[in-house]
Amino acid sequence: MGRKIIYECIDAGSDYCPCYLAETNDCITCSHLQGKDFCDCNWRGVCIFQEYMWNGKKAKLARKNFMGKVLDKEVIGDNLIIFKIAVTKSFARDLKQPGSYVFIRDPNKQEYFDIPMSIMYADDNKGEIHIAVQIIGTKTKTLLSVEDEINIRGPYWNGILGLKELKTLKNANTLIVARGAALAPAVNILKYLVRNNNKITLLMDKGKFDNIFIDDYIDESRILTIDMDIMSDKGKLIIQELIRNNNYDLCFSGGSDVQHKDINEFLKELSPHTRYVVTNNRQICCGEGICGSCSIRIGNKTLKACKSQIEPAYMFEKGEI
Ligand code: FES
């Protein structure tokens, strides 16, 4: 018999659960809300079906759009903008979790210009978030003209896969490998790991940018940093040597699926006990499990990757990636 796919809805038990998917019998977690007449979910929080009934058989309120004040906008080279945006303290607190992201857009543009962007840094004392945007296509180019205000929708949390592995880690030894735009979500992860007293080796690759843009966010006294070309033959050898010799408890890969797969192979061979966490690279469009653009086929099941926390190693083994 095949191994059961391990996945959980990122929004289960949150302020946004049950969501629209419950109304159409497409809930990711609850079998009753999938149209079945029995309960076989493995969710251990508040019963989603009961919440749905108490809410008058309706989804809870969806995430709202609001205007964030742009405190600073730094254009770096010809393909990077770093926005610093004022938000409420509670909104910033929601976004301190690794893997957090929001949709942003120029307020003068329509909703289909919404772009999902990782939170690089969230300060809940000041009520401030920092976002790094790679200027790469039509949507991101429109952000060059944003000045005083920016449209925001969120919070969302499924920007990385393997979140539970990361969130249960304390006083452990970790390897963080981040390239290009994935340096941004790596900062939020680093802050989380430092808060939990983990030892960190950070391999940074500027990718298509002129420079490593996260230097100001890294506490060098807590993190061993190495600048390198991760995808080169030499870079891959360095990663293998580090994995072989350091008995890491957790490894994070931020970058392309090719990078994720390479590191997955290194871990399988050299350190099978190491927990693996990766950036979620599926095409996220609505973020709500509605549009299907993020769908991924794993075994005989189709999952919505914007909502589903999937075990990365299994996804690379069995998924159509
Ligand atoms: S992004 Fe729309 S369903 Fe996942």
Residues whose N, C-alpha, C, O or C-beta is under 5 A from the ligand:
A	BS01	FES	Q283 I284 C285 C286 G287 E288 G289 I290 C291 G292 S293 C294 K304 C306
